[in-house]
Amino acid sequence: MAKWTRKRRTREHVIADLSVHHVEGHVLRCGWVVERLAQDYGMDLEIRTFNRSREVQEGTVLLQLKATDRLRIRRAATYFAFRIDRADLVSWLAELSPVMLIVYDARKDMAYWPYVQSYFRRLENFSLFTAGRTVTVDHEPRHPRGRAPVRPFPRSSRRPTA
């Protein structure tokens, strides 16, 4: 007799949902709006921000979430390495809106988010033309986003949208 099996919810599915929940909480505590993107094409969330007078600000911030149970911060180097697909990076660097790559450490319930365009702008000798199929981001988690309110980027880093 054949044994019937049902679809299972994997640990990857659980921590992906936890990462969304984690980030949404920080964004909402700032008084901002966060929307889940159903057809994401490399983006998971979009943030709309407001100024101190609670007026809507121009543009949005795009977020790509990556969740893991195995984030290893190297003791001697004080950074973690994370691989991303070159195809994603091509799109992210072409965006007019700021793009944040959020790496969620499910074991510690902590998130780290390098500002993608700024990170790659500061890299010397980086070229998309010579990059392989994946690109490694070395991020120093000096400012983890755990339970503190999130301020993902300075106001001056916002680029106007057309």
Biotite code that builds the C-alpha atoms (Angstrom):
import biotite.structure as struc

atoms = struc.array([
    struc.Atom([0.000, 0.000, 0.000], chain_id="A", res_id=1, res_name="MET", atom_name="CA", element="C"),
    struc.Atom([1.363, 3.425, -0.982], chain_id="A", res_id=2, res_name="ALA", atom_name="CA", element="C"),
    struc.Atom([1.980, 5.912, 1.796], chain_id="A", res_id=3, res_name="LYS", atom_name="CA", element="C"),
    struc.Atom([0.471, 9.350, 1.219], chain_id="A", res_id=4, res_name="TRP", atom_name="CA", element="C"),
    struc.Atom([2.502, 12.333, 2.288], chain_id="A", res_id=5, res_name="THR", atom_name="CA", element="C"),
    struc.Atom([1.396, 15.899, 2.659], chain_id="A", res_id=6, res_name="ARG", atom_name="CA", element="C"),
    struc.Atom([3.294, 19.046, 1.877], chain_id="A", res_id=7, res_name="LYS", atom_name="CA", element="C"),
    struc.Atom([5.382, 20.247, 4.784], chain_id="A", res_id=8, res_name="ARG", atom_name="CA", element="C"),
    struc.Atom([6.198, 23.665, 6.093], chain_id="A", res_id=9, res_name="ARG", atom_name="CA", element="C"),
    struc.Atom([9.981, 23.828, 6.101], chain_id="A", res_id=10, res_name="THR", atom_name="CA", element="C"),
    struc.Atom([12.206, 25.693, 8.531], chain_id="A", res_id=11, res_name="ARG", atom_name="CA", element="C"),
    struc.Atom([13.152, 27.989, 5.630], chain_id="A", res_id=12, res_name="GLU", atom_name="CA", element="C"),
    struc.Atom([9.485, 28.986, 5.246], chain_id="A", res_id=13, res_name="HIS", atom_name="CA", element="C"),
    struc.Atom([9.170, 29.673, 8.973], chain_id="A", res_id=14, res_name="VAL", atom_name="CA", element="C"),
    struc.Atom([12.264, 31.872, 9.240], chain_id="A", res_id=15, res_name="ILE", atom_name="CA", element="C"),
    struc.Atom([11.337, 33.733, 6.050], chain_id="A", res_id=16, res_name="ALA", atom_name="CA", element="C"),
    struc.Atom([8.025, 34.681, 7.669], chain_id="A", res_id=17, res_name="ASP", atom_name="CA", element="C"),
    struc.Atom([9.815, 35.573, 10.913], chain_id="A", res_id=18, res_name="LEU", atom_name="CA", element="C"),
    struc.Atom([12.114, 37.931, 9.012], chain_id="A", res_id=19, res_name="SER", atom_name="CA", element="C"),
    struc.Atom([9.132, 39.760, 7.505], chain_id="A", res_id=20, res_name="VAL", atom_name="CA", element="C"),
    struc.Atom([7.477, 40.003, 10.923], chain_id="A", res_id=21, res_name="HIS", atom_name="CA", element="C"),
    struc.Atom([10.707, 41.308, 12.488], chain_id="A", res_id=22, res_name="HIS", atom_name="CA", element="C"),
    struc.Atom([11.212, 44.061, 9.905], chain_id="A", res_id=23, res_name="VAL", atom_name="CA", element="C"),
    struc.Atom([7.546, 45.065, 9.749], chain_id="A", res_id=24, res_name="GLU", atom_name="CA", element="C"),
    struc.Atom([7.535, 45.614, 13.502], chain_id="A", res_id=25, res_name="GLY", atom_name="CA", element="C"),
    struc.Atom([10.486, 48.015, 13.365], chain_id="A", res_id=26, res_name="HIS", atom_name="CA", element="C"),
    struc.Atom([9.051, 49.947, 10.426], chain_id="A", res_id=27, res_name="VAL", atom_name="CA", element="C"),
    struc.Atom([5.616, 50.286, 12.039], chain_id="A", res_id=28, res_name="LEU", atom_name="CA", element="C"),
    struc.Atom([7.148, 51.494, 15.328], chain_id="A", res_id=29, res_name="ARG", atom_name="CA", element="C"),
    struc.Atom([8.728, 54.330, 13.330], chain_id="A", res_id=30, res_name="CYS", atom_name="CA", element="C"),
    struc.Atom([5.240, 55.369, 12.215], chain_id="A", res_id=31, res_name="GLY", atom_name="CA", element="C"),
    struc.Atom([5.944, 54.412, 8.614], chain_id="A", res_id=32, res_name="TRP", atom_name="CA", element="C"),
    struc.Atom([4.018, 52.216, 6.179], chain_id="A", res_id=33, res_name="VAL", atom_name="CA", element="C"),
    struc.Atom([5.298, 48.846, 4.982], chain_id="A", res_id=34, res_name="VAL", atom_name="CA", element="C"),
    struc.Atom([3.772, 46.820, 2.165], chain_id="A", res_id=35, res_name="GLU", atom_name="CA", element="C"),
    struc.Atom([4.475, 43.232, 1.170], chain_id="A", res_id=36, res_name="ARG", atom_name="CA", element="C"),
    struc.Atom([5.101, 42.874, -2.543], chain_id="A", res_id=37, res_name="LEU", atom_name="CA", element="C"),
    struc.Atom([3.226, 39.902, -3.974], chain_id="A", res_id=38, res_name="ALA", atom_name="CA", element="C"),
    struc.Atom([5.042, 39.912, -7.314], chain_id="A", res_id=39, res_name="GLN", atom_name="CA", element="C"),
    struc.Atom([8.421, 40.818, -5.913], chain_id="A", res_id=40, res_name="ASP", atom_name="CA", element="C"),
    struc.Atom([10.953, 40.250, -8.723], chain_id="A", res_id=41, res_name="TYR", atom_name="CA", element="C"),
    struc.Atom([13.749, 40.503, -6.186], chain_id="A", res_id=42, res_name="GLY", atom_name="CA", element="C"),
    struc.Atom([12.050, 42.753, -3.604], chain_id="A", res_id=43, res_name="MET", atom_name="CA", element="C"),
    struc.Atom([9.986, 41.629, -0.630], chain_id="A", res_id=44, res_name="ASP", atom_name="CA", element="C"),
    struc.Atom([8.844, 44.835, 1.080], chain_id="A", res_id=45, res_name="LEU", atom_name="CA", element="C"),
    struc.Atom([8.391, 48.495, 0.271], chain_id="A", res_id=46, res_name="GLU", atom_name="CA", element="C"),
    struc.Atom([8.523, 51.272, 2.869], chain_id="A", res_id=47, res_name="ILE", atom_name="CA", element="C"),
    struc.Atom([6.914, 54.685, 2.654], chain_id="A", res_id=48, res_name="ARG", atom_name="CA", element="C"),
    struc.Atom([8.303, 57.173, 5.166], chain_id="A", res_id=49, res_name="THR", atom_name="CA", element="C"),
    struc.Atom([6.935, 60.306, 6.795], chain_id="A", res_id=50, res_name="PHE", atom_name="CA", element="C"),
    struc.Atom([8.696, 63.397, 8.136], chain_id="A", res_id=51, res_name="ASN", atom_name="CA", element="C"),
    struc.Atom([8.493, 64.719, 11.712], chain_id="A", res_id=52, res_name="ARG", atom_name="CA", element="C"),
    struc.Atom([5.253, 66.558, 10.831], chain_id="A", res_id=53, res_name="SER", atom_name="CA", element="C"),
    struc.Atom([3.802, 63.198, 9.702], chain_id="A", res_id=54, res_name="ARG", atom_name="CA", element="C"),
    struc.Atom([3.704, 64.310, 6.071], chain_id="A", res_id=55, res_name="GLU", atom_name="CA", element="C"),
    struc.Atom([4.408, 61.648, 3.457], chain_id="A", res_id=56, res_name="VAL", atom_name="CA", element="C"),
    struc.Atom([7.883, 61.833, 1.939], chain_id="A", res_id=57, res_name="GLN", atom_name="CA", element="C"),
    struc.Atom([8.729, 61.334, -1.721], chain_id="A", res_id=58, res_name="GLU", atom_name="CA", element="C"),
    struc.Atom([9.877, 57.967, -2.932], chain_id="A", res_id=59, res_name="GLY", atom_name="CA", element="C"),
    struc.Atom([10.018, 54.589, -1.270], chain_id="A", res_id=60, res_name="THR", atom_name="CA", element="C"),
    struc.Atom([12.629, 52.253, 0.184], chain_id="A", res_id=61, res_name="VAL", atom_name="CA", element="C"),
    struc.Atom([12.835, 48.725, -1.232], chain_id="A", res_id=62, res_name="LEU", atom_name="CA", element="C"),
    struc.Atom([13.767, 45.756, 0.947], chain_id="A", res_id=63, res_name="LEU", atom_name="CA", element="C"),
    struc.Atom([15.065, 42.318, 0.022], chain_id="A", res_id=64, res_name="GLN", atom_name="CA", element="C"),
    struc.Atom([14.973, 39.901, 2.960], chain_id="A", res_id=65, res_name="LEU", atom_name="CA", element="C"),
    struc.Atom([17.267, 36.926, 3.472], chain_id="A", res_id=66, res_name="LYS", atom_name="CA", element="C"),
    struc.Atom([16.735, 34.728, 6.527], chain_id="A", res_id=67, res_name="ALA", atom_name="CA", element="C"),
    struc.Atom([19.132, 32.200, 7.985], chain_id="A", res_id=68, res_name="THR", atom_name="CA", element="C"),
    struc.Atom([19.705, 30.016, 11.023], chain_id="A", res_id=69, res_name="ASP", atom_name="CA", element="C"),
    struc.Atom([23.413, 29.923, 10.260], chain_id="A", res_id=70, res_name="ARG", atom_name="CA", element="C"),
    struc.Atom([24.704, 33.483, 10.223], chain_id="A", res_id=71, res_name="LEU", atom_name="CA", element="C"),
    struc.Atom([28.346, 33.223, 11.208], chain_id="A", res_id=72, res_name="ARG", atom_name="CA", element="C"),
    struc.Atom([30.041, 36.376, 12.347], chain_id="A", res_id=73, res_name="ILE", atom_name="CA", element="C"),
    struc.Atom([33.755, 35.793, 12.122], chain_id="A", res_id=74, res_name="ARG", atom_name="CA", element="C"),
    struc.Atom([35.327, 36.645, 15.478], chain_id="A", res_id=75, res_name="ARG", atom_name="CA", element="C"),
    struc.Atom([38.665, 37.888, 14.206], chain_id="A", res_id=76, res_name="ALA", atom_name="CA", element="C"),
    struc.Atom([37.239, 39.799, 11.272], chain_id="A", res_id=77, res_name="ALA", atom_name="CA", element="C"),
    struc.Atom([34.021, 41.036, 12.978], chain_id="A", res_id=78, res_name="THR", atom_name="CA", element="C"),
    struc.Atom([31.981, 40.662, 9.807], chain_id="A", res_id=79, res_name="TYR", atom_name="CA", element="C"),
    struc.Atom([29.740, 38.170, 8.096], chain_id="A", res_id=80, res_name="PHE", atom_name="CA", element="C"),
    struc.Atom([29.760, 37.224, 4.444], chain_id="A", res_id=81, res_name="ALA", atom_name="CA", element="C"),
    struc.Atom([26.577, 36.785, 2.447], chain_id="A", res_id=82, res_name="PHE", atom_name="CA", element="C"),
    struc.Atom([26.247, 35.745, -1.204], chain_id="A", res_id=83, res_name="ARG", atom_name="CA", element="C"),
    struc.Atom([23.750, 37.338, -3.553], chain_id="A", res_id=84, res_name="ILE", atom_name="CA", element="C"),
    struc.Atom([22.930, 36.616, -7.184], chain_id="A", res_id=85, res_name="ASP", atom_name="CA", element="C"),
    struc.Atom([24.511, 38.936, -9.713], chain_id="A", res_id=86, res_name="ARG", atom_name="CA", element="C"),
    struc.Atom([21.146, 39.242, -11.513], chain_id="A", res_id=87, res_name="ALA", atom_name="CA", element="C"),
    struc.Atom([19.590, 40.674, -8.319], chain_id="A", res_id=88, res_name="ASP", atom_name="CA", element="C"),
    struc.Atom([22.490, 43.061, -7.867], chain_id="A", res_id=89, res_name="LEU", atom_name="CA", element="C"),
    struc.Atom([22.122, 44.383, -11.432], chain_id="A", res_id=90, res_name="VAL", atom_name="CA", element="C"),
    struc.Atom([18.507, 45.331, -10.671], chain_id="A", res_id=91, res_name="SER", atom_name="CA", element="C"),
    struc.Atom([19.235, 46.726, -7.209], chain_id="A", res_id=92, res_name="TRP", atom_name="CA", element="C"),
    struc.Atom([22.045, 49.005, -8.375], chain_id="A", res_id=93, res_name="LEU", atom_name="CA", element="C"),
    struc.Atom([19.837, 50.376, -11.181], chain_id="A", res_id=94, res_name="ALA", atom_name="CA", element="C"),
    struc.Atom([17.039, 51.312, -8.742], chain_id="A", res_id=95, res_name="GLU", atom_name="CA", element="C"),
    struc.Atom([16.397, 54.989, -8.093], chain_id="A", res_id=96, res_name="LEU", atom_name="CA", element="C"),
    struc.Atom([14.951, 54.130, -4.679], chain_id="A", res_id=97, res_name="SER", atom_name="CA", element="C"),
    struc.Atom([17.271, 52.988, -1.894], chain_id="A", res_id=98, res_name="PRO", atom_name="CA", element="C"),
    struc.Atom([17.568, 49.206, -1.636], chain_id="A", res_id=99, res_name="VAL", atom_name="CA", element="C"),
    struc.Atom([18.268, 47.524, 1.687], chain_id="A", res_id=100, res_name="MET", atom_name="CA", element="C"),
    struc.Atom([19.449, 43.914, 1.828], chain_id="A", res_id=101, res_name="LEU", atom_name="CA", element="C"),
    struc.Atom([18.155, 42.658, 5.160], chain_id="A", res_id=102, res_name="ILE", atom_name="CA", element="C"),
    struc.Atom([19.892, 39.601, 6.574], chain_id="A", res_id=103, res_name="VAL", atom_name="CA", element="C"),
    struc.Atom([17.831, 38.127, 9.409], chain_id="A", res_id=104, res_name="TYR", atom_name="CA", element="C"),
    struc.Atom([19.519, 35.884, 11.986], chain_id="A", res_id=105, res_name="ASP", atom_name="CA", element="C"),
    struc.Atom([16.650, 33.706, 13.201], chain_id="A", res_id=106, res_name="ALA", atom_name="CA", element="C"),
    struc.Atom([18.604, 32.185, 16.106], chain_id="A", res_id=107, res_name="ARG", atom_name="CA", element="C"),
    struc.Atom([19.310, 35.617, 17.617], chain_id="A", res_id=108, res_name="LYS", atom_name="CA", element="C"),
    struc.Atom([16.174, 37.373, 16.317], chain_id="A", res_id=109, res_name="ASP", atom_name="CA", element="C"),
    struc.Atom([18.422, 40.110, 14.919], chain_id="A", res_id=110, res_name="MET", atom_name="CA", element="C"),
    struc.Atom([18.530, 41.760, 11.514], chain_id="A", res_id=111, res_name="ALA", atom_name="CA", element="C"),
    struc.Atom([21.367, 43.544, 9.738], chain_id="A", res_id=112, res_name="TYR", atom_name="CA", element="C"),
    struc.Atom([20.828, 45.720, 6.704], chain_id="A", res_id=113, res_name="TRP", atom_name="CA", element="C"),
    struc.Atom([23.476, 47.138, 4.485], chain_id="A", res_id=114, res_name="PRO", atom_name="CA", element="C"),
    struc.Atom([22.303, 49.896, 2.158], chain_id="A", res_id=115, res_name="TYR", atom_name="CA", element="C"),
    struc.Atom([23.094, 48.198, -1.164], chain_id="A", res_id=116, res_name="VAL", atom_name="CA", element="C"),
    struc.Atom([23.835, 51.149, -3.447], chain_id="A", res_id=117, res_name="GLN", atom_name="CA", element="C"),
    struc.Atom([26.056, 52.823, -0.848], chain_id="A", res_id=118, res_name="SER", atom_name="CA", element="C"),
    struc.Atom([27.900, 49.583, -0.046], chain_id="A", res_id=119, res_name="TYR", atom_name="CA", element="C"),
    struc.Atom([28.853, 48.919, -3.668], chain_id="A", res_id=120, res_name="PHE", atom_name="CA", element="C"),
    struc.Atom([29.601, 52.584, -4.394], chain_id="A", res_id=121, res_name="ARG", atom_name="CA", element="C"),
    struc.Atom([32.288, 52.469, -1.665], chain_id="A", res_id=122, res_name="ARG", atom_name="CA", element="C"),
    struc.Atom([33.945, 49.284, -2.956], chain_id="A", res_id=123, res_name="LEU", atom_name="CA", element="C"),
    struc.Atom([37.141, 49.935, -4.833], chain_id="A", res_id=124, res_name="GLU", atom_name="CA", element="C"),
    struc.Atom([37.698, 47.962, -8.039], chain_id="A", res_id=125, res_name="ASN", atom_name="CA", element="C"),
    struc.Atom([34.190, 46.457, -8.056], chain_id="A", res_id=126, res_name="PHE", atom_name="CA", element="C"),
    struc.Atom([32.664, 45.978, -11.488], chain_id="A", res_id=127, res_name="SER", atom_name="CA", element="C"),
    struc.Atom([29.404, 44.266, -12.391], chain_id="A", res_id=128, res_name="LEU", atom_name="CA", element="C"),
    struc.Atom([30.972, 43.393, -15.746], chain_id="A", res_id=129, res_name="PHE", atom_name="CA", element="C"),
    struc.Atom([33.615, 41.186, -14.131], chain_id="A", res_id=130, res_name="THR", atom_name="CA", element="C"),
    struc.Atom([31.458, 39.802, -11.314], chain_id="A", res_id=131, res_name="ALA", atom_name="CA", element="C"),
    struc.Atom([30.585, 36.117, -11.356], chain_id="A", res_id=132, res_name="GLY", atom_name="CA", element="C"),
    struc.Atom([27.108, 34.588, -11.021], chain_id="A", res_id=133, res_name="ARG", atom_name="CA", element="C"),
    struc.Atom([27.156, 35.425, -7.297], chain_id="A", res_id=134, res_name="THR", atom_name="CA", element="C"),
    struc.Atom([28.668, 38.337, -5.406], chain_id="A", res_id=135, res_name="VAL", atom_name="CA", element="C"),
    struc.Atom([29.735, 38.195, -1.772], chain_id="A", res_id=136, res_name="THR", atom_name="CA", element="C"),
    struc.Atom([28.755, 41.029, 0.544], chain_id="A", res_id=137, res_name="VAL", atom_name="CA", element="C"),
    struc.Atom([31.061, 41.378, 3.557], chain_id="A", res_id=138, res_name="ASP", atom_name="CA", element="C"),
    struc.Atom([29.074, 43.271, 6.156], chain_id="A", res_id=139, res_name="HIS", atom_name="CA", element="C"),
    struc.Atom([30.365, 44.471, 9.495], chain_id="A", res_id=140, res_name="GLU", atom_name="CA", element="C"),
    struc.Atom([27.403, 44.250, 11.895], chain_id="A", res_id=141, res_name="PRO", atom_name="CA", element="C"),
    struc.Atom([28.274, 47.315, 13.949], chain_id="A", res_id=142, res_name="ARG", atom_name="CA", element="C"),
    struc.Atom([24.659, 48.388, 14.052], chain_id="A", res_id=143, res_name="HIS", atom_name="CA", element="C"),
    struc.Atom([22.425, 45.349, 14.313], chain_id="A", res_id=144, res_name="PRO", atom_name="CA", element="C"),
    struc.Atom([18.732, 46.049, 14.198], chain_id="A", res_id=145, res_name="ARG", atom_name="CA", element="C"),
    struc.Atom([17.424, 44.011, 17.064], chain_id="A", res_id=146, res_name="GLY", atom_name="CA", element="C"),
    struc.Atom([14.902, 45.567, 19.376], chain_id="A", res_id=147, res_name="ARG", atom_name="CA", element="C"),
    struc.Atom([15.790, 49.220, 18.784], chain_id="A", res_id=148, res_name="ALA", atom_name="CA", element="C"),
    struc.Atom([13.729, 51.416, 16.460], chain_id="A", res_id=149, res_name="PRO", atom_name="CA", element="C"),
    struc.Atom([14.963, 51.194, 12.895], chain_id="A", res_id=150, res_name="VAL", atom_name="CA", element="C"),
    struc.Atom([16.402, 54.145, 11.064], chain_id="A", res_id=151, res_name="ARG", atom_name="CA", element="C"),
    struc.Atom([17.664, 52.254, 8.017], chain_id="A", res_id=152, res_name="PRO", atom_name="CA", element="C"),
    struc.Atom([19.517, 55.087, 6.274], chain_id="A", res_id=153, res_name="PHE", atom_name="CA", element="C"),
    struc.Atom([20.288, 58.762, 6.695], chain_id="A", res_id=154, res_name="PRO", atom_name="CA", element="C"),
    struc.Atom([17.818, 61.145, 5.060], chain_id="A", res_id=155, res_name="ARG", atom_name="CA", element="C"),
    struc.Atom([20.548, 62.428, 2.740], chain_id="A", res_id=156, res_name="SER", atom_name="CA", element="C"),
    struc.Atom([20.847, 58.985, 1.098], chain_id="A", res_id=157, res_name="SER", atom_name="CA", element="C"),
    struc.Atom([17.312, 59.173, -0.304], chain_id="A", res_id=158, res_name="ARG", atom_name="CA", element="C"),
    struc.Atom([17.324, 59.736, -4.024], chain_id="A", res_id=159, res_name="ARG", atom_name="CA", element="C"),
    struc.Atom([14.374, 61.518, -5.598], chain_id="A", res_id=160, res_name="PRO", atom_name="CA", element="C"),
    struc.Atom([12.138, 59.455, -7.818], chain_id="A", res_id=161, res_name="THR", atom_name="CA", element="C"),
    struc.Atom([11.099, 60.585, -11.265], chain_id="A", res_id=162, res_name="ALA", atom_name="CA", element="C"),
])
